[in-house]
Amino acid sequence: MGIISLEKSNHLYWLARYSERAFTTIKTFMDAYDRMLDADPTAYQHVCAKLSIPDKYGSKEVFVVNYLFDESDPHSVISNLKCACDNAMVMRDLISSTSLSYVQLSLDTMIAAKHRDFCLLDLQEVLDNIYAFWGCVDDQVESSACRNILKFGRYLERLDLFIRLEYDRPAIIKAYDHMKYRLSRSNIAYSELDFNLFSGTLLKGEDLNAALWNLNNIYKD
């Protein structure tokens, strides 16, 4: 299976988290955009509140542009894609050039879309490229240790976002099961205490928002 250094583990973990963050927040944006078109101009405010994003936008029109394309905003989709691409670039030797190319294509699509009239098809293309990235991880990445770290980060991020966005319990449990399975196979250092505290909260059906700190402290860099 091989041993992956702490530095490389960190890059893989954050590549996965930023990729999943971009993916899930794009889907969330698309749902909110539909509601805004259906005469609910405050839909974006609910997204901001759930994701703990300061509402500095002031209007749905500003939100649409800045949340997608403002590279100075760490919460924006394009910022998350840039972070994913930065981590993928230095992991080219482990994830393959093909996998890297799909992360780069996702970012390139957002950059191009920034300079033309907004279209949901651009966002769908980004989603398709992220899907393709994960397909390449399964097909091109030979190291099982590498795949397990990537997928642990992916499902931990998904779990975090699903909790914040109030997905139904079956979806949250499914993300948790995937995260737990990949953690058990990844051989990375992690906080057993934080994992157990989060798991206990989940299994008892208690307030999961209160346990997000534990969730995000499971991985130790």
Salt bridges, closest charged atoms under 4 A:
GLU20 OE1 - ARG154 NE 3.51
GLU20 OE2 - ARG158 NE 2.95
GLU71 OE1 - LYS82 NZ 3.12
GLU71 OE2 - LYS114 NZ 3.49
ASP73 OD1 - LYS56 NZ 3.82
ASP93 OD2 - LYS8 NZ 3.40
ASP122 OD1 - ARG116 NH2 2.81
ASP138 OD1 - LYS151 NZ 2.37
GLU157 OE1 - ARG17 NE 2.60
GLU157 OE2 - ARG21 NE 2.88
ASP160 OD1 - ARG164 NE 2.64
GLU166 OE1 - LYS50 NZ 3.75
